[in-house]
Amino acid sequence: MAETPAEHKNLYTLAYVTAAALVGLVLGILIAWAFFIDKGTLSAVRDVEIPNLSFDGTSTVDVRSATVRREPIETDHVVTTDALIVADQPAGMTVIIAHAALEEGQWVVIHEDKDGTLGNVLGAARFIGGAHDGAVELLRATIAGATYHAIVYADNGDRAFSLRDDTPLTDVSGTVKGVAFSAQ
């Protein structure tokens, strides 16, 4: 017996509705999975001990943007210029910038110290204009006892850090704007 056009149309409609329901179910599962994975990652980060930071409401760490808002750092050694305040800090994969008073689109770049001069770049973070605190995520961890430099670079306008295209800022005497600090 041959199908009528109405029965044929109903079969296609049923197939489309079934396919749409399956796609919706799969998307719902993926979204729920992503939500719970994100929470698990955040709890794992909260278990890491970071000196001078706590999760008791007095400090807030935004893991995705590495922006840190907290009470002032208490340390024996704080280095400052008119643009940056960086304290000696524990070795690790992040450098905390206690204060950065920068113009729009400037970078704070962390260099290794190589016999008193700027060595390899370990990380860079772009700051918006104004006075802020923040953090620079590193590609390689700092080592306890070593010296590092936080240097202010001007962005060439492309909003992407390039050691070749972006330049360190200098004061009127030609001295590079930045500070040296130690990892403990």
N, C-alpha and C positions, 0 to 999 in steps of 0.2 A: 504494500500500500504506500503510495507516495505522500510525502509531507505537504501540507498546505502552506502557503506563504505565512500565515499567522503562526503556525507551529514552528516553522523555520526561524521566524523572528524571535519567538519566545526562547528557543534554544540558544541563540546568540546573546540575547539579553541575560539569560541565566549564566552563561559563560563569562560575560563581562562583569556581572555583579560578583560572581565567585572570585574572579581574578582580582578585582578591586578590593574585596574583603581580605584576600590573602596578602596583597601588597600592604594594605593598612595594618594588618596584624604584624607583619615583619617590621614595618617602620616603627610601630609602637614598641615592639620588643627592643629594637636598636636604640630608640630614644631612652627608654627605661634603663637599658644597660649602660648607656653613656652617663646618665644621671648618677647611677650607683657607683660606677667606676670613678667618676670625678670626686664623689664623697670619700671613697676609699683612699684616693691619692692625697686628698687634703688631710685626712686623718693621719696618714703616714708622715706627711710633712710636719704636722703639729707635734709628732713625737720626737722630732729632732731637737736637740738642745742648742739654742743660739744664745750666747751670752748677751746680757743686757736687754733681752727681749722676753716677754712673757705673753701668754694668751689668756690672761685673767681680766681683760678689759682695759688695761692701761696701755697695751700695745696692739697694733694692728699690722699684720703682714699680708699684703696682697700678693700671693704667690705668682699670679700670672703676669703682673707688670713689675714686680720687684720693687714696688714703692713701699717705703717703710715710714710709718708715723709713730713716734714714741717719745718718751721723756728723754731729756738730755743724757748723753753718755757720760758716765763717770769713769775717768781713766787718769793715769798719771801723765800721759803724754798726748797732747792734742796739737796738731799742726794746722796752721791757718794761713791763708792769704786773704786778700780782699774778696776773692770769689769762692774759695773752698775752705771747709773745715773737715779734716779727716783725722780720726784718732788711731793710735796704734790699736790693733785688733787681732783677734784669734785668726790663725791660718784657716783657710777654707776656700770655698768656691764663690764667695760673695764678698765684696768690699762695701762697707757701709759708709755712705757720704753723709756726715752729720749736718752739713749745710752747704748748699751750692747757690750762690747769687749770680745767675747767668742771664745773658740775653737770649732771646728766642732762638731755638735750634742749635744750641751749642752742645758739645759732647764732653763727658768726663771719661777719660781714657786711662786705664791702668797699665803701666809699664813695669817690667822688671828693672831692677837697678843693675847696671853693668859697669862696675868700677866707677861709680859716681855719675854715670851718664844714663840716658834712656836706653833700655834694652827692649826685648820683645814685648809686644802688646798682648796682654792677657784678657782684656775685655773692654767694652765701651758701652756707655748708656747715653742716650740723647735726652736732654732736659729741656722742658719748655721754659719760656722766659719767666723771670722772677726769682724769688728765694724759695728754695725747696730743700728737703732732705731726700735721700733715696739710696739706691744700691746699684752696684755694677755687678752683673753676673759674669763670671769668668769662664774661659775655655779650659783653663788649667788652674788647679788650686795653688794658693800662696803657700809658702813654706815657713814654718816657725823660725824666727831668727833672721829672716831675709828682709831686705829693704825694697820698697816699691814706690812708685811715683804715680800720683793722681794728677793728670794734666788736662787743661781745658783746651779743646780744639774747636775751631770754627767749622761749621758745616758749609759745603760748597753749594748747597741748595737742593741736593737730590735726596736729602733725609736718610741717607745710608752712609755709614762710616766707611771711609777708605783712607788708609794710611798714606796713600799716594796723593789723593785729591783733597783731603781735608787737612788744614794746617793748624799747628799749635799756636795759641795766642801768646803775645808777648806784651810786657808793659812798656812804658816810654823809654826805659833804659835797655830794652832788647832782651830782658830776662823772660824766659818761658813762664807762663802763669800755671802754677801747680804746686803741689806739696809732696814731700817725701814722708812715708810712714813705714812702720815695721809690723810684720806679722809676728804674733806671739805664740 
